[in-house]
Each structure stands twice: as C-alpha cells, then as structure tokens.
Amino acid sequence: MKDGDGPVILVTNDDGVRSEGIETLADAMKGLGTVYVVAPDRERSAAGHSLTLSHPLRVEKLGTRVWSVDGTPTDCVNLGVNGILRGKRVDLLVSGINKGANLGDDITYSGTVSAAIEGTLLGIPSVAVSLVTRSRFRFDVAAGYALEVAKKVLRKRLPGDTLLNVNVPNAPREEIREVRFTRQGKRVYGDLIVEKRDPRGRKYYWIGGDRIRSEDIPGSDLEAIEEGCVSITPIHLDLTNYAALRALRKWTW
C-alpha cells in the first residue's frame, strides 16, 4: 500500500516506544494503512487507566510518524488523538504487543488494555494485543494474529463501547490450535507483598505475587491460553452489574 493511503492506524503500548513488540506491531499494520506510533518514552507496565494531570507532558518526534511521550499509555492515546493527530480521523487503535499476558483480573491493571479503553472512549475501534510469555518472545506470531484481527475490525466494526483484548500463546503458528472468543477469567495469586530490608536496615516492599492457579471457568481467556489457543475477549466499558441493579431496586428506604 502506498504511503499515506488507507485507514489511519494509531499504535501504542505500555512497554515503551523502543520495545521490539511495538516495532513489530507497527510494521504489520503498515499493510493496512498509514501507521502513527505514539507511545511512552519508557516502560509503563501496570499503569492502568491513569491520566497525567499534575505536570505537563513532553513529546519527542523520533522518526517518520513516531513520537515518544513522557506519560502513561492513556496519555499517549489522548495526546495522539487530540493533539498530534488533531484533524485526522483515526480509524483503528492497536495497543501492544505486550511482553506478557493480560488475562483475567490483570486487565484492570494493564496499561496495554487501558490504552485500548481510552481509544474506545474516544470512539475509535480499539484492540489490545499481548504475548503470553516472559522470554523468547515470538512477536512475529502475535503480530500476524493482530493483523488478522485488525482487518476484521476495520471491515466488520465493533459493537458500541467495546474493545477486543487479544492474548496469543508464545508458540510457532503451526502449534497454535485455534482462535477462540472468550470471557474474562479469574486468577488466584500467592503472597502479594514481599518485605525486604535495605543495607541500612530500613524496610521496603515489592508489590507482586506469583500466580498459583486460575479458577476453572469454561470458555475463559485463561482456559483458552492453557489449551494452546488464541484468546479474544470483548470488553465492554459499561461496568454496571445489571443483575445486581435489578436486585437493588427492590430495596426499600
């Protein structure tokens, strides 16, 4: 496709603008349209849907249609759409490729998913893409699936206030069984706080925790990954629990 033709695609992430994952993703998207990259200047994992309000943001142009921002993934999307690309219609936002899974409860912390949430809030069809591993990343495989998902989203569109959370097993393409549409699963973790002491005897803490297991939920994103499948979970921005709402309306005051 000739440069400047086709849909306008905004690519971002939470691993930083120089991550191999975002470079591979942006290269894959170039087959669909004109790609703009606006991403954090450093790793911003687990930033959630945070927006910087306490200080100004600095932007640096790194190359043709590539900018770094000293802010969160949400900042990057907001600034990209309403600042850098002001006046352009963004047809698709793709966030990733994340170094590690964004499954189950993890999506509430994920900067990768939060960037897609911000895109959805701005009325842009949005997709978050994660690679389920911590080493020896097969970004090319994840980018291939991201490209296929992007093609379908551009052609078929998405339901209102809905984004897609895509997780890809870190395996050769021929070893991945299938693509499944899934529901959000639930992880169970071990100790979340690790207490240590520095050389001066002062306490400090690491927030983390090792995953022990996942709940057995049929049709979940966790189940799909454990069975060697790509997981695509539609996430709706309306967080209302409608069953609870119906029950609560029966309360009397």
MOBELVEN-V378716 format. One record per backbone hydrogen bond with DSSP energy under -0.5 kcal/mol. NH is the residue of the N-H (numbers start at 1). CO is the residue of the C=O. Records with the same first field share a line. If there is no record, write none. Layout:
BEGIN
NH->CO, CO
END
This chain:
BEGIN
5->2
7->32
9->7, 34
10->92
11->9, 36
12->94
17->40
19->16
23->19
24->20
25->21
26->22
27->23
28->24
29->25
30->26
31->28
32->29
33->29
34->7
35->33
36->9
37->65
38->11, 36
39->67
40->13
41->69
44->14
47->44
48->109
50->47, 48
53->51
60->68
62->60, 66
63->66
65->63
66->63
67->37
68->60
69->39
70->58
71->69
76->72
77->73
78->74
79->75
80->76
81->77
82->78
83->79
84->79
85->80
86->83
88->85
90->88
91->8, 89
92->8
93->125
94->10
95->127
96->12
98->129
100->98, 131
106->103
107->104
108->105
109->106
110->106
114->110
115->111
116->112
117->113
118->114
119->115
120->116
121->117
122->118
123->120
124->119
127->93
128->164
129->95
130->166
131->98
132->130, 168
133->131
139->137
141->138
142->138
143->139
144->140
145->141
146->142
147->143
148->144
149->145
150->146
151->147
152->148
153->149
154->150
155->151
156->152
157->153
162->159
163->235
164->126
165->233
166->128, 164
167->231
168->130
170->132
171->169
175->172
176->172, 173
177->175, 228
180->230
182->180, 232
183->219
188->213
190->210
194->206
195->193
196->204
198->202
201->198
204->196
206->194
208->192, 206
212->188
213->188
215->186
217->215
218->216
220->217
221->183
224->220
225->221
226->222
227->223
228->225
229->224
230->178
231->167
232->180
233->165
234->182, 232
235->163
236->234
237->161
239->237
242->240
245->241
246->242
247->243
248->244
249->245
250->247
251->248
END
